[in-house]
């Protein structure tokens, strides 16, 4: 079995690789992402662990999904990604856990992400500027308040909502237990 680096170790390298692949300077990426040059530099050197919101801004500025910065580039290898091989990342601010479930392969327009949002925590993602997706959010356990623009969905286990990353999204866990949900992302430009 191949060894896999954790997202905490991959993120600095992946941000730098993708920035360089696009021929962007730190200043250019900072301007595009509305993130300070110093913060991007710290992330690339592994001196700062970005929050989910910050990493999402950087990914969006480069036209990438958040998952693309927390895992190795997707290459055709196998049709199965075992649980122990699925890259997962913990947001240092909220404890939010994001796990890329989708098997490695070509740059598929669809990906499946499993999320655990701790009790009484909230994560808000700004509307994306470049890589958009229609997302289906399926609540597996707990409770989840999902706000997309001005619409609030109060989800119970088994409920599924469709939202778009072209609008701000807020995920709030109002309960005393962890909310576990899947996000099925269909990307488009």
Secondary structure, 3 states (H helix, E strand, C coil): CCCCCCHHHHHHHHHHHHHHHCCCCHHHHHHHHCCCHHHHHHHHCCCCCCCHHHHHHHHHHCCCCHHHHCCCCCCCCCCCCCHHHCCEEECCCCCCEEEECCCCCCCCCEEEEEEEECCCCEEEECCCCCCEEEEEEEEEECEEEEEECCEEEEEECCCEEEEECCCCEEEECCCCCCEEEEEEEEEEC
